[in-house]
């Protein structure tokens, strides 16, 4: 029986919902998310909307609870119901993938609620499923950190001094110097390099630089090379000798997207919010397992329960991978000391779809009025 088959028939009774805004400011950047609280039968389930549009969050939080979510469902029938709803009330979206993000927020809350109403945990329901760690294992994680403008090794050096076992996932840019690459290589701390070559029209777009691709691949021979832009022939040629290390993130929203890649991948960054539905996510995990594709998890700067949920999934499906799911704080400009080290104890709730210590992820954010 597949993972989704074990979840599809879970009954969930929804009486209504409320929204809770979260925000964080760091170095002049404001991040907003929305916590979705579904309630019913004396229980509450939670999920987190990670749309990268502060105004969209404000509009949703300020509107009356207008989505038709109430009723008695199975997890599968509720998911199919969501397919027919406009979760943005006609709002014009900058990126269509935002529909997946909001749907995941609602579906993950429904999964949490269904499990709580059943008095069971996600780990318990999935126990014995092929590809699921049983019991859940400690979560190895990496830290995403900006290297400044101009980029220097200093942000990494400070974190290494505070947390000697730390590992990194870093966004490479054409401004990276050979000296910086030498320092990164000498540190032996880099597990993943993200070229951001699959983004278009976003604030994180990075120009395609075949020379950068070649320099990074040669300087860091053990790192995964994520989301290069292979549409540029020179860039493709630069990474042809390193294809076994190329992984993908931004283009992956379904099994169909994996099959459509230019060549079979050895690894993928699986972000639950990109898949949108529980079904699509579980199908993605199963496909990667069958095809021998390594998986690691990724986050989207969650400010609440969503961070604990992606850590929960990492503990079940890819605990020993370079998961970009570090506890909040590691990525702050002025990061605190005393954060839990990698590997992170699973520490799962006895019921539902949450980690007990997911409140650790809440500390950087403030709570907006509902």
Rosetta blueprint (number, residue, H / E / L):
1 X L
2 X L
3 X H
4 X H
5 X H
6 X H
7 X H
8 X H
9 X L
10 X L
11 X E
12 X E
13 X E
14 X E
15 X L
16 X E
17 X E
18 X E
19 X E
20 X E
21 X E
22 X E
23 X E
24 X E
25 X E
26 X E
27 X L
28 X L
29 X E
30 X E
31 X E
32 X E
33 X E
34 X E
35 X E
36 X E
37 X E
38 X E
39 X E
40 X E
41 X L
42 X L
43 X E
44 X E
45 X E
46 X E
47 X E
48 X E
49 X E
50 X L
51 X L
52 X L
53 X L
54 X H
55 X H
56 X H
57 X H
58 X H
59 X H
60 X H
61 X H
62 X H
63 X L
64 X L
65 X L
66 X L
67 X L
68 X L
69 X L
70 X L
71 X E
72 X E
73 X E
74 X E
75 X H
76 X H
77 X H
78 X H
79 X H
80 X H
81 X H
82 X H
83 X H
84 X L
85 X L
86 X L
87 X L
88 X L
89 X L
90 X L
91 X L
92 X L
93 X L
94 X L
95 X L
96 X L
97 X L
98 X H
99 X H
100 X H
101 X H
102 X H
103 X H
104 X H
105 X H
106 X H
107 X H
108 X H
109 X H
110 X H
111 X H
112 X H
113 X H
114 X H
115 X H
116 X H
117 X H
118 X H
119 X L
120 X L
121 X E
122 X H
123 X H
124 X H
125 X H
126 X H
127 X L
128 X L
129 X L
130 X L
131 X L
132 X L
133 X L
134 X L
135 X L
136 X L
137 X L
138 X L
139 X E
140 X L
141 X E
142 X L
143 X E
144 X E
145 X L
146 X L
147 X L
148 X L
149 X L
150 X L
151 X L
152 X L
153 X L
154 X H
155 X H
156 X H
157 X H
158 X H
159 X H
160 X H
161 X H
162 X H
163 X L
164 X L
165 X L
166 X L
167 X L
168 X E
169 X E
170 X E
171 X E
172 X L
173 X L
174 X L
175 X L
176 X L
177 X L
178 X H
179 X H
180 X H
181 X H
182 X H
183 X H
184 X H
185 X H
186 X H
187 X H
188 X L
189 X L
190 X E
191 X E
192 X E
193 X E
194 X E
195 X L
196 X L
197 X L
198 X L
199 X L
200 X L
201 X L
202 X L
203 X L
204 X L
205 X L
206 X L
207 X L
208 X L
209 X L
210 X H
211 X H
212 X H
213 X H
214 X H
215 X H
216 X H
217 X H
218 X H
219 X H
220 X L
221 X L
222 X L
223 X L
224 X E
225 X E
226 X E
227 X L
228 X L
229 X L
230 X L
231 X L
232 X L
233 X H
234 X H
235 X H
236 X H
237 X H
238 X H
239 X H
240 X H
241 X H
242 X H
243 X H
244 X H
245 X H
246 X E
247 X E
248 X E
249 X L
250 X L
251 X L
252 X L
253 X L
254 X L
255 X H
256 X H
257 X H
258 X H
259 X H
260 X L
261 X L
262 X L
263 X L
264 X L
265 X L
266 X L
267 X E
268 X E
269 X E
270 X E
271 X L
272 X H
273 X H
274 X H
275 X H
276 X L
277 X L
278 X H
279 X H
280 X H
281 X H
282 X H
283 X H
284 X H
285 X H
286 X H
287 X H
288 X H
289 X H
290 X H
291 X H
292 X L
293 X L
294 X E
295 X E
296 X E
297 X E
298 X E
299 X L
300 X L
301 X L
302 X L
303 X L
304 X L
305 X H
306 X H
307 X H
308 X H
309 X H
310 X H
311 X H
312 X H
313 X H
314 X H
315 X H
316 X H
317 X H
318 X L
319 X L
320 X L
321 X L
322 X L
323 X E
324 X E
325 X L
326 X L
327 X L
328 X L
329 X L
330 X L
331 X L
332 X L
333 X L
334 X L
335 X L
336 X L
337 X L
338 X L
339 X L
340 X L
341 X L
342 X L
343 X L
344 X E
345 X L
346 X L
347 X L
348 X E
349 X L
350 X L
351 X L
352 X E
353 X L
354 X L
355 X E
356 X H
357 X H
358 X H
359 X H
360 X H
361 X H
362 X H
363 X L
364 X L
365 X L
366 X E
367 X E
368 X L
369 X L
370 X L
